[in-house]
Amino acid sequence: MKTILILGAGTAGTAMAHKLRRRLTRDWEIAVVDPSTRHVYQPGLLFLPFGDETEARIVRERESTLGRGITWHQAEVKRIDTERRIVELSEGEPLPYDFLVIASGTVIRPDLIDGMSDGGWGKSVFDFYTLEGARALRAALANFEGGRLVVNVVEMPIKCPVAPLELTFLADAYLAKRGIRDKTELVYVTPLDGAFTKPLASKTLGYLLEDKGVQVETEFMTGEVDAERNVIRSYDEREIPYDLLVTVPPHTGSSFLEDSELGDELGFVPTDPHTLAVKDIERVFCIGDATDLPSSKAGSVAHFQVDLLVRNIERAIEDKPLEPTFDGHSNCFVETGYGKAMLIDFNYETEPLPGQFPIPGIGPLPLLKEARRNHWAKLAFRWVYWNALLPARPIPISPTMSLAGKQLSAAAEAGGP
Ligand SMILES: Cc1cc2nc3c(=O)[nH]c(=O)nc-3n(C[C@H](O)[C@H](O)[C@H](O)COP(=O)(O)OP(=O)(O)OC[C@H]3O[C@@H](n4cnc5c(N)ncnc54)[C@H](O)[C@@H]3O)c2cc1C
């Protein structure tokens, strides 16, 4: 029996395992390695702090997300030996592989910023990128009676780069509903020079922040959290005071990648941007947030990569050359508060543009524009995730980006690509 071993059974690893199981014969063992017994639908973490989502709906037992025909090794990967083609684990015998897929995502690292995980952590300093963080933030927000609420992105790359903006928009609506918006200064602090990485979307999202009376502090490289004085300090000595700090800490790859000499300086895996093969290493591929690619670290990207990589693995099995098919396609709803959301669709070459999705001229979802329809689609996405995306059932969205339905003239007018 030959083995395809998948390291990490999150969004990318689980979908990959299901897709391979369907496509390959039973001569192939499909195995995943993951120490955690639960699978979290991470987009739901955005709504949890505001009481608009429940843990029961966004957390499932890992076992229930992996079907029959997929082997689960409940252990932590410690090291990959690419010469001997084995993976060493925290417990049990090393696992041999014929092909390896790295899908170990990111690790949230508050410990990398001076003072962040000290005295204030869980009292006045919170994250919402982990289940524990989102749960604690919910209690803190419920007790918040006004003051300075600061949302702080420490550095890029982070997963779902729009999530901190969405949290800010939702906080604005939440505080208004509780009648304390006028007692609160809402501040968005980012290392970028605008609201987002891509020019047109950054402009549109920037207007929205302005509209909602959010103060924006750009190019702020957070160096320290002083939890005694309740201020964050940048490397260029700027200080921003807070009463409640919601931070997105630095992200790195999983530590076994550094121990296997496979990660870059942040522990992300150097990956071919189009074939998804790990650079210079045979029979090893990488998908999802673990790659060093400039595509968004997002579940949608992981899903598109799975669709395309499965074909390349089949080609590798048949000893055929890999196809350079992945174009960096990303697709993301941006919740903007008051029951509305925007939708953005882009790839390596084309920034998010106005238009309609998925059917040109019809939609029904407008691109780069607030709409109730987008909000309802975002909420429906949880069902799609558990029932189609994770078990890798077909969905009618192309893994590569289409220009149909997009207003290319908008980019030209804005001076973009
Ligand atoms: C608040 C929030 C909102 C988001 N909203 C959206 C959204 O609206 N749309 C969207 O597309 N994306 C969104 N995302 C991003 C999306 O959830 C991730 O990009 C996606 O889950 C990435 O999939 P992955 O498989 O690469 O990583 P993950 O799903 O994080 O899985 C990684 C897995 O690897 C395992 N692992 C790590 N280290 C080891 C080890 N040493 N050994 C074995 N296993 C290991 C982990 O236990 C985990 O199960 C959001 C994320 C957050 C935090």
The ligand as an ORCA input file, in Angstrom:
! r2SCAN-3c Opt
* xyz 0 1
  C     -11.359     35.305     12.669
  C     -11.134     34.628     11.339
  C     -12.007     34.860     10.298
  C     -11.799     34.262      9.060
  N     -12.690     34.502      8.062
  C     -12.498     33.936      6.848
  C     -13.422     34.153      5.786
  O     -14.442     34.862      5.954
  N     -13.176     33.577      4.584
  C     -12.075     32.806      4.370
  O     -11.895     32.305      3.249
  N     -11.171     32.568      5.351
  C     -11.365     33.101      6.587
  N     -10.469     32.857      7.602
  C      -9.212     32.130      7.309
  C      -9.365     30.628      7.251
  O     -10.013     30.136      8.390
  C      -7.986     30.003      7.101
  O      -7.294     30.648      6.051
  C      -8.070     28.517      6.786
  O      -8.604     27.847      7.896
  C      -6.692     27.971      6.418
  O      -6.728     26.591      6.325
  P      -5.431     25.717      6.700
  O      -5.853     24.316      6.559
  O      -4.265     26.212      5.951
  O      -5.148     26.055      8.243
  P      -6.046     25.633      9.489
  O      -7.460     25.483      9.083
  O      -5.731     26.632     10.556
  O      -5.511     24.195      9.888
  C      -4.187     23.925     10.265
  C      -4.179     22.585     11.003
  O      -2.825     22.176     11.185
  C      -2.712     21.566     12.440
  N      -1.307     21.614     12.875
  C      -0.539     22.689     13.181
  N       0.682     22.303     13.589
  C       0.694     20.936     13.509
  C       1.678     19.939     13.822
  N       2.895     20.257     14.298
  N       1.361     18.633     13.622
  C       0.141     18.279     13.134
  N      -0.844     19.187     12.854
  C      -0.546     20.487     13.046
  C      -3.630     22.404     13.343
  O      -4.017     21.681     14.498
  C      -4.804     22.682     12.403
  O      -5.822     21.718     12.543
  C     -10.668     33.414      8.869
  C      -9.803     33.163      9.935
  C     -10.021     33.751     11.152
  C      -9.071     33.479     12.304
*
